Amino acid sequence: MKFRTLEKSDPTLMPSGLQCVTVKSSALKQRADVTIFLPAEFGHLRHLPIVTLLHGVYGSHWSWAYQGGAHLLAAELMQQGQISPMVLVMPSDGLWGDGSGYVAHTHAHLQQNFEKWIVEEVPEIAAQTCPSCSQQSKHFIAGLSMGGFAALRLAGIYPDRYQAASGHSALTEISQLDALIEESREEWSTDATSCSVLEALKSAQGKLPALRFDCGQSDIFLKANQQLHQSLLELGIAHEYEEFEGGHEWPYWRTHLADSLRFFSRTLKQSTSK
């Protein structure tokens, strides 16, 4: 895949290990941004796993780093040997309205595929701009709130693409966005797999990736997460579900991203030991 334009930040002007990239996205018909992170001491390694982190409504590509401290946490866990070396890739959702939902839209006859942006173009940006990433890199995906909805849903639609997926405080139905965004979803995809995590996971053709999700006990989406957990149990879909103290807020996500990264590292070790 060749991007018409690709701009990279100057590494000498960025915090160590961080890189910002802007491309002209074919899927979105506009420019879009990604923040990439790998600690400098692991930069000599090749074919490292790529962890895509998806933000929630109102956010952007910098949210996981500069609201969540994801790069600081990941660096600490890697340096301590708690997780395998991995590259964090943190894209914007495409910056439509208050939030794109990471699904396909049509507006004024312009088709924008926010799902394709995440699944196809974002990993390609990593492969083209980070020497430690390649076409052989294994893929993992996680997100919070709207991003958690997308991470779990995309694991069902693209089970061969991802080794594992994780959601924090995830929406489980796209209709839950209506209380959070100003814009109408009238021209968004209405496919069942675009609207429901459960329907997306049920639709999987082949073995699902390893799945986990968690939610705060004071979170507005706690009941929805509990219902998703129960439905998956009834269907026999393997997954891990946890509840912790906290609400729908950055202190919760900053803390529990570590659970996702450790889960991904365990999954990676299990896959390579087979």
C-alpha positions, 0 to 999 in steps of 0.5 A: 500500500502506498500513501499519497502523502506521508509526513513524519515528526522529527525524532530529535524534537520528540520525547524518546521513542515517540513518533507522530505520522500523518498520511493521506488516507484512501479509506477516509478520503482525508489526512489522518494521524497516528502516534507510534511508540517503542522504547529506544533500547528495543529499536534494534529488534525486528518483526515486533508485535503491533498493539493498536490502541483506540481512543474514545469519543472526543479524543485523538491520536495523542490521547493514549499517550498524553492523557493515559501515559500509555508509552510510559507504562509500556516502557516500564513494563518492557524494561522490567521484563513484565511484557515482551517488547511491542510497538504501540500504535495509537491512531485517531479515529478519523476525527469525524464529529464527536466520534466516528465509532470506527465504522463505515459512514456515507456523508454527502455521497462521500464514503469514509471507511473508518474500520478499514482505516484501522484494520488495513492502513494503520498497520501499514503506516507502522510497517513503513515508518517503524523499522521494528514493524513489518508485514510479519508482525503479529497484531493486537488491538485494545481500546477504551469506551468507543475504542473498546467497542471497536477493538472487540467488534473488529476481533470478531470481524477480522479473527485472522488479523488479530492475535488478541483483543481487549476492551476497557469500559467498552460500549457494547452497542453503537446506540450507546454513542447517542448519549455522547455525540452531537451528530446523527448516525443516520448515514452510518453502517447499519450492518449488525456487525457494525452495531453490536459487539456480540453480533460481531463476535458471533459472526466470526468465520474461524477461531476468534482471537483471545478476548478480554474486557473489563469495566469499573464498578462505577462505570456507566456501561457496567451493566452492558459489560455484565450482559455481554459477559453473560451472553458470551458465557451462554454462547460458549465464547471463551473470554476473560472478564474483570471488574475493578473499582473506578468509573469511566475516566482516565485514572481507571484506563491508565491503571488497567491498560497494564492488564491488556498489555500483560494479556497480549504478552501472555497470548504472544508467548503461548502462540510462539510456544506451540 
